[in-house]
Amino acid sequence: MPAIVLVGAQWGDEGKGKATDLMGTDVDYVVKFNGGNNAGHTVVVEGEDGTREKYALHLLPSGILTPSVTPVIGNGVVVDLEVLFQELDGLEARGVDTSRLVVSSNAHVIAPYNRTLDKVTERFLGKRRIGTTGRGIGPTYADKMNRVGIRIQDLFDEGILRQKVEAALGFKNQVLVKIYNTRAVDVDLVVEELLGYAERLRPMVADTALVLEQALDAGANVLLEAGQATLLDVDHGTYPFVTSSSATAGGACTGSGIPPTRVSRVIAILKAYTTRVGEGPFPTELFDDDGETLRKTGAEYGTTTGRPRRCGWVDTVIGRYATRINGVTDFVITKLDVLTGFEKVPVCVAYEVDGVRHDEMPVSQSDFHHAKPVYEMLDGWWEDISGCRTFEELPAAAQRYVLRVEELIGARVSAIGVGPGRHEIIQRHALLDA
């Protein structure tokens, strides 16, 4: 069977976990292909008795909550082993079976010294800070590109591991001590900490590219789940205010080992409004009561950090950009219910930069930074839509909103989230091939 890629169309936090959960019973493998524990998915699972359980997943693929799914951490992920096992222990304590998890032997490990470097570097940037979560993600990807990184497989050879840690700290300790006036990191302590995870980790480790190829050949449905989102992609995002990995559909192939010829669909998640965490330009950002209403109603606080998210109206320029960069075949619009109660709902259709209209993303970051949104005002609605399960059940104004956004972003809207619950969603088109 072909593989399906799931990406965020904005700056993250669009509800990718919920979309994954929606397809969960029809998907056999869910693969996280980029990022680390710098971002998270919140998934709300509704029991047969109507009770709701909320799960915050930071590193694990959201498919781990579905018993029939094999969750995979791909080679493109950077893994904080302490966080990994804390998360596994937390899920197991709540009765979730985590024994199916498979981890790529080629995934890179976040060493303790990279967490330290991440925090001190950001602090010294002052006004030029990026907005990093300080979890060592960026320095670990830098080590990967500089060919001094530590991979999962290195934990099973103490000699190799020690050599790599010594080589890395030979330079990094100089930086920590002489530039940042921080204590040097002890090689022995790092090696000891990392080796402490090896035996528990060993049964999970595999050549995941081979595992996934064999699964596809056997007719399995494989879902490739991005961390972060299109505008946080290191190549195609709002650089330098981006993550350190490839969060687009192209990154799904490099981060999993699945070739592009096996991908049949690209599903993008677009929140019915826009949010962002961290620094960087945000044309539709609101600083008024409407912004605060979106934040409170949508519970817009970071899954991993707890930071309040910056909120603004939906931006279809970004949506069109995501469609183009990812080759989107289907959109899922989430949190449409949060817009209930607004008399008018603005939709950004273009930007104005120094008096010039831009219908597509400006070429330069400077122009994007100075972009002012051009809004089209649509009628709002007051009805509670959380019980709607067909498109026709939505209020007429909500239908017009979805159809206009669909027209502007250039790809069909196949599903619409109308509430936080697992089943609070409208499906217009199937997300998986028959």
C-alpha positions as CSV (number, residue, x, y, z in Angstrom):
1,M,0.0,0.0,0.0
2,P,1.1,3.6,-0.5
3,A,2.2,5.8,2.4
4,I,0.4,8.9,3.6
5,V,2.1,12.0,4.8
6,L,0.5,14.2,7.5
7,V,1.9,17.7,8.0
8,G,1.0,21.0,9.7
9,A,0.1,23.9,7.3
10,Q,0.9,26.7,9.7
11,W,3.4,27.1,12.6
12,G,2.4,23.9,14.4
13,D,-0.2,23.1,17.0
14,E,-2.8,22.6,14.3
15,G,-4.2,19.3,15.7
16,K,-2.1,16.7,13.8
17,G,-2.6,14.3,16.7
18,K,-6.3,14.4,16.4
19,A,-6.1,13.8,12.6
20,T,-3.8,10.8,13.2
21,D,-6.2,9.5,15.8
22,L,-9.1,9.9,13.3
23,M,-7.4,7.5,10.9
24,G,-6.0,5.3,13.7
25,T,-8.2,2.2,13.1
26,D,-7.3,2.2,9.4
27,V,-3.6,2.8,9.8
28,D,-1.1,0.1,10.6
29,Y,2.0,2.2,11.2
30,V,2.4,5.7,12.4
31,V,5.9,7.2,11.9
32,K,7.3,10.3,13.5
33,F,10.0,11.5,11.0
34,N,11.4,14.7,12.4
35,G,11.8,16.9,15.4
36,G,12.2,15.8,19.0
37,N,10.4,16.7,22.3
38,N,10.3,20.4,21.5
39,A,6.7,20.1,20.5
40,G,3.8,17.9,21.4
41,H,0.5,16.5,20.3
42,T,-2.6,16.7,22.5
43,V,-5.0,13.8,21.9
44,V,-8.4,13.5,23.6
45,V,-9.7,9.9,23.7
46,E,-13.3,9.4,24.4
47,G,-14.2,6.1,26.1
48,E,-17.3,4.0,25.5
49,D,-18.9,5.5,28.7
50,G,-18.5,9.0,27.3
51,T,-15.5,9.9,29.6
52,R,-12.6,11.8,28.1
53,E,-9.0,11.2,28.6
54,K,-6.4,13.8,27.5
55,Y,-2.9,12.6,26.5
56,A,0.0,15.0,25.9
57,L,2.6,13.3,23.7
58,H,5.9,15.1,23.3
59,L,8.2,12.6,21.6
60,L,6.1,9.6,20.8
61,P,4.0,9.2,17.7
62,S,0.3,9.8,18.5
63,G,-0.5,6.4,17.0
64,I,0.8,4.8,20.2
65,L,-2.7,5.3,21.7
66,T,-4.3,3.0,19.1
67,P,-3.8,-0.7,20.0
68,S,-3.7,-1.9,16.4
69,V,-1.0,0.6,15.4
70,T,2.8,0.1,15.4
71,P,4.4,3.5,16.4
72,V,7.8,4.2,14.9
73,I,10.4,6.8,15.7
74,G,12.2,7.4,12.4
75,N,15.8,8.2,11.6
76,G,15.0,11.9,11.2
77,V,14.0,12.3,14.9
78,V,16.4,13.4,17.6
79,V,15.7,11.4,20.8
80,D,16.0,12.6,24.4
81,L,16.1,9.2,26.1
82,E,15.1,10.5,29.5
83,V,12.0,12.0,28.0
84,L,11.3,8.9,26.0
85,F,11.2,6.6,29.0
86,Q,9.3,9.1,31.2
87,E,6.7,9.3,28.5
88,L,6.5,5.5,28.1
89,D,6.2,5.1,31.9
90,G,3.5,7.7,32.1
91,L,1.4,6.0,29.4
92,E,1.9,2.5,30.9
93,A,0.8,3.9,34.3
94,R,-2.5,4.8,32.6
95,G,-2.9,1.4,31.0
96,V,-1.6,2.1,27.5
97,D,0.4,-0.7,25.9
98,T,3.7,0.7,24.6
99,S,5.4,-2.5,23.8
100,R,4.9,-2.1,20.0
101,L,7.2,1.0,19.8
102,V,10.0,0.7,17.2
103,V,13.0,3.1,17.2
104,S,15.4,3.7,14.3
105,S,19.0,2.7,15.0
106,N,20.0,5.7,12.9
107,A,18.0,8.3,15.0
108,H,20.3,10.8,16.8
109,V,20.4,11.1,20.6
110,I,20.1,14.4,22.4
111,A,23.1,14.4,24.7
112,P,22.9,16.2,28.0
113,Y,25.5,18.8,26.9
114,N,23.4,19.8,24.0
115,R,20.5,20.7,26.3
116,T,23.0,22.9,28.3
117,L,24.3,24.6,25.1
118,D,20.8,25.2,23.8
119,K,19.8,27.1,26.9
120,V,22.9,29.2,27.4
121,T,23.1,30.1,23.7
122,E,19.5,31.3,23.6
123,R,20.1,33.3,26.8
124,F,23.1,35.1,25.3
125,L,21.2,36.0,22.1
126,G,19.1,38.5,24.1
127,K,16.8,40.4,21.7
128,R,17.9,38.2,18.8
129,R,16.6,35.0,20.5
130,I,14.9,32.5,18.3
131,G,12.3,31.2,20.8
132,T,13.8,27.7,21.2
133,T,12.3,25.4,23.8
134,G,15.9,24.8,25.2
135,R,15.7,21.1,24.9
136,G,18.8,20.5,22.9
137,I,17.1,19.9,19.6
138,G,19.0,22.5,17.5
139,P,22.5,21.6,18.8
140,T,21.8,17.9,18.2
141,Y,20.8,18.5,14.6
142,A,23.9,20.7,14.2
143,D,26.0,17.8,15.5
144,K,24.3,15.6,13.0
145,M,25.2,17.9,10.1
146,N,28.7,18.3,11.4
147,R,29.1,14.5,11.6
148,V,29.8,14.5,15.3
149,G,26.4,13.3,16.5
150,I,25.6,10.2,18.6
151,R,23.1,7.7,17.1
152,I,21.0,5.2,18.9
153,Q,23.2,2.4,17.7
154,D,26.2,3.9,19.4
155,L,24.7,3.2,22.8
156,F,25.4,-0.5,22.2
157,D,29.2,0.0,21.8
158,E,30.8,1.7,24.8
159,G,34.1,2.2,23.1
160,I,32.5,4.0,20.1
161,L,30.2,6.0,22.4
162,R,33.1,7.2,24.6
163,Q,35.1,8.3,21.5
164,K,32.2,10.3,20.2
165,V,31.4,12.0,23.5
166,E,35.1,12.9,24.0
167,A,35.4,14.3,20.5
168,A,32.2,16.4,20.9
169,L,33.1,17.7,24.4
170,G,36.7,18.6,23.3
171,F,35.3,21.6,21.6
172,K,32.0,22.1,23.4
173,N,33.6,22.4,26.8
174,Q,35.8,25.1,25.5
175,V,32.7,27.0,24.4
176,L,30.9,26.4,27.7
177,V,33.8,27.5,29.9
178,K,35.5,30.3,27.9
179,I,32.5,31.9,26.2
180,Y,29.5,31.2,28.4
181,N,31.3,31.0,31.7
182,T,29.6,27.7,32.5
183,R,31.1,24.5,34.0
184,A,32.6,21.9,31.7
185,V,30.7,18.7,31.2
186,D,32.2,15.5,32.5
187,V,32.7,12.8,29.8
188,D,32.3,9.9,32.2
189,L,29.0,11.2,33.5
190,V,27.6,11.6,30.0
191,V,28.7,8.1,29.0
192,E,27.3,6.6,32.1
193,E,24.0,8.3,31.7
194,L,23.6,7.3,28.1
195,L,24.7,3.7,28.7
196,G,22.1,3.5,31.4
197,Y,19.4,3.5,28.8
198,A,20.9,0.9,26.5
199,E,19.4,-2.3,27.7
200,R,15.9,-1.1,28.0
201,L,16.2,0.5,24.6
202,R,17.7,-2.5,22.8
203,P,14.5,-4.5,22.1
204,M,12.9,-1.4,20.5
205,V,15.7,-0.7,18.0
206,A,15.5,-1.7,14.4
207,D,16.3,-0.8,10.8
208,T,13.0,1.1,10.5
209,A,13.4,1.9,6.8
210,L,13.5,-1.8,6.1
211,V,10.6,-2.5,8.5
212,L,8.5,0.1,6.8
213,E,9.4,-1.1,3.3
214,Q,8.4,-4.6,4.2
215,A,5.1,-3.3,5.8
216,L,4.2,-1.4,2.6
217,D,5.0,-4.4,0.4
218,A,2.7,-6.5,2.7
219,G,-0.2,-4.1,2.1
220,A,0.0,-2.1,5.3
221,N,-1.1,1.6,5.6
222,V,1.8,3.7,6.8
223,L,1.1,7.2,8.1
224,L,4.1,9.6,8.3
225,E,3.5,12.2,11.0
226,A,5.4,15.5,11.0
227,G,6.4,17.3,14.2
228,Q,6.1,21.1,14.0
229,A,4.8,22.4,10.6
230,T,5.5,23.9,7.2
231,L,6.4,27.4,8.4
232,L,8.8,26.0,10.9
233,D,10.6,23.9,8.3
234,V,14.4,24.7,8.3
235,D,14.3,25.3,4.5
236,H,10.8,26.5,3.7
237,G,9.8,28.1,7.0
238,T,10.1,31.7,8.3
239,Y,13.9,31.4,8.8
240,P,15.6,31.9,11.2
241,F,12.6,31.5,13.4
242,V,12.2,27.8,12.6
243,T,12.9,24.4,13.9
244,S,16.1,22.6,13.0
245,S,14.6,19.8,10.9
246,S,12.5,19.2,7.8
247,A,8.8,19.4,8.7
248,T,7.4,19.2,5.2
249,A,6.3,16.3,3.0
250,G,9.8,16.1,1.5
251,G,11.2,15.6,5.0
252,A,8.9,12.6,5.5
253,C,11.0,10.6,3.0
254,T,14.4,11.5,4.3
255,G,13.3,11.2,7.9
256,S,11.8,7.7,7.5
257,G,13.7,6.1,4.6
258,I,10.5,5.7,2.6
259,P,11.0,6.8,-1.0
260,P,8.8,9.5,-2.6
261,T,7.4,7.0,-5.1
262,R,5.6,5.2,-2.2
263,V,3.7,8.3,-1.1
264,S,0.1,8.6,-2.4
265,R,-1.4,11.4,-0.3
266,V,-0.3,14.4,1.6
267,I,-2.8,15.5,4.3
268,A,-2.2,19.0,5.8
269,I,-3.8,20.3,9.0
270,L,-5.0,23.8,9.0
271,K,-6.4,25.3,12.2
272,A,-9.5,27.5,11.6
273,Y,-7.5,30.4,12.9
274,T,-3.7,30.7,13.3
275,T,-1.4,30.3,16.2
276,R,2.4,30.5,16.8
277,V,4.7,29.8,19.7
278,G,8.1,31.6,19.9
279,E,9.5,34.5,18.0
280,G,9.2,35.5,14.4
281,P,6.8,37.3,12.1
282,F,3.1,36.6,12.2
283,P,1.0,38.8,9.8
284,T,-2.5,38.1,11.3
285,E,-1.5,38.2,14.9
286,L,-4.1,39.8,17.2
287,F,-3.3,41.9,20.3
288,D,-6.9,42.7,21.2
289,D,-9.8,41.0,23.0
290,D,-10.4,38.8,19.9
291,G,-7.0,37.3,20.2
292,E,-7.5,36.6,23.9
293,T,-10.9,35.0,23.2
294,L,-9.3,32.7,20.6
295,R,-6.5,31.8,23.1
296,K,-8.9,31.0,26.0
297,T,-11.6,29.3,24.0
298,G,-9.1,27.2,22.0
299,A,-6.9,26.5,25.1
300,E,-3.9,27.8,23.2
301,Y,-1.1,26.9,25.5
302,G,1.9,24.8,24.5
303,T,1.6,21.1,25.0
304,T,5.3,20.8,25.9
305,T,6.1,24.2,27.3
306,G,2.8,25.6,28.6
307,R,3.7,28.9,26.9
308,P,0.6,31.0,25.8
309,R,0.4,30.8,22.0
310,R,0.2,33.9,19.8
311,C,-3.2,33.9,18.1
312,G,-4.6,35.5,14.9
313,W,-7.1,35.0,12.1
314,V,-6.7,32.3,9.5
315,D,-4.2,33.1,6.8
316,T,-4.9,31.6,3.4
317,V,-1.7,33.0,1.9
318,I,0.1,30.6,4.2
319,G,-2.4,27.9,3.3
320,R,-1.7,28.2,-0.4
321,Y,2.0,28.2,0.3
322,A,1.6,24.9,2.3
323,T,-0.4,23.4,-0.5
324,R,2.4,24.2,-3.0
325,I,5.4,23.2,-0.8
326,N,3.9,19.9,0.3
327,G,1.8,18.9,-2.7
328,V,-1.3,18.8,-0.4
329,T,-4.1,16.5,-1.6
330,D,-6.4,16.9,1.4
331,F,-6.8,19.5,4.2
332,V,-8.2,18.9,7.7
333,I,-9.6,22.1,9.2
334,T,-9.5,21.9,13.0
335,K,-11.1,23.9,15.8
336,L,-13.8,25.4,13.7
337,D,-15.9,25.4,16.9
338,V,-13.6,28.0,18.5
339,L,-14.9,30.6,16.0
340,T,-18.4,30.2,17.2
341,G,-19.8,33.5,18.6
342,F,-17.9,36.0,16.5
343,E,-20.2,38.3,14.5
344,K,-17.7,38.6,11.7
345,V,-14.8,36.3,10.9
346,P,-11.9,37.8,9.0
347,V,-10.0,35.7,6.4
348,C,-6.6,36.9,5.3
349,V,-6.5,36.6,1.5
350,A,-3.4,38.5,0.7
351,Y,-0.7,40.8,2.1
352,E,0.1,44.4,1.6
353,V,3.9,45.3,1.8
354,D,4.8,48.9,1.3
355,G,1.6,49.6,-0.7
356,V,2.1,46.5,-2.9
357,R,-0.4,43.6,-2.8
358,H,1.1,40.1,-2.5
359,D,-1.2,37.2,-3.2
360,E,1.6,34.7,-2.5
361,M,4.3,34.5,0.1
362,P,6.8,37.4,-0.3
363,V,10.2,36.3,-1.5
364,S,12.1,38.0,1.3
365,Q,11.8,37.5,5.0
366,S,12.0,41.3,5.5
367,D,8.9,41.8,3.3
368,F,7.1,39.0,5.2
369,H,8.0,40.7,8.5
370,H,6.4,43.9,7.3
371,A,3.4,42.3,5.6
372,K,-0.1,43.6,6.6
373,P,-3.0,41.3,6.1
374,V,-5.7,42.0,3.5
375,Y,-8.9,40.7,5.0
376,E,-12.2,39.4,3.5
377,M,-14.9,39.6,6.1
378,L,-17.3,36.6,6.4
379,D,-20.4,36.3,8.6
380,G,-20.0,34.5,11.8
381,W,-22.3,32.0,13.6
382,W,-23.7,31.5,17.1
383,E,-24.9,27.9,17.0
384,D,-23.1,25.1,18.9
385,I,-21.5,23.0,16.2
386,S,-19.9,20.3,18.4
387,G,-22.7,17.9,17.6
388,C,-22.5,18.2,13.8
389,R,-21.4,15.1,12.0
390,T,-22.2,16.1,8.4
391,F,-21.2,19.2,6.5
392,E,-24.9,20.0,5.9
393,E,-25.6,20.1,9.7
394,L,-23.2,23.1,10.0
395,P,-24.8,26.6,10.1
396,A,-24.9,28.2,6.7
397,A,-22.3,30.8,7.7
398,A,-19.9,28.0,8.9
399,Q,-20.4,26.2,5.6
400,R,-19.6,29.3,3.7
401,Y,-16.5,29.9,5.8
402,V,-15.1,26.4,5.1
403,L,-15.9,26.6,1.4
404,R,-14.3,30.0,1.0
405,V,-11.1,28.8,2.8
406,E,-11.1,25.7,0.6
407,E,-11.3,27.9,-2.5
408,L,-8.4,30.1,-1.3
409,I,-6.0,27.4,-0.2
410,G,-6.3,25.4,-3.4
411,A,-7.0,21.9,-2.1
412,R,-10.1,20.1,-0.9
413,V,-11.1,20.2,2.8
414,S,-11.8,16.5,3.6
415,A,-12.4,16.7,7.3
416,I,-13.5,19.4,9.8
417,G,-12.9,19.4,13.6
418,V,-15.9,20.7,15.5
419,G,-14.8,19.9,19.1
420,P,-11.9,18.5,21.2
421,G,-13.3,15.0,21.4
422,R,-12.2,12.0,19.4
423,H,-15.5,11.8,17.4
424,E,-16.2,15.5,17.2
425,I,-15.3,15.7,13.5
426,I,-17.0,15.9,10.2
427,Q,-15.6,13.7,7.4
428,R,-16.4,15.0,3.8
429,H,-14.0,12.8,2.0
430,A,-12.0,9.6,2.9
431,L,-8.5,10.3,4.1
432,L,-7.2,6.9,3.1
433,D,-7.4,5.2,-0.3
434,A,-9.8,2.3,-0.4
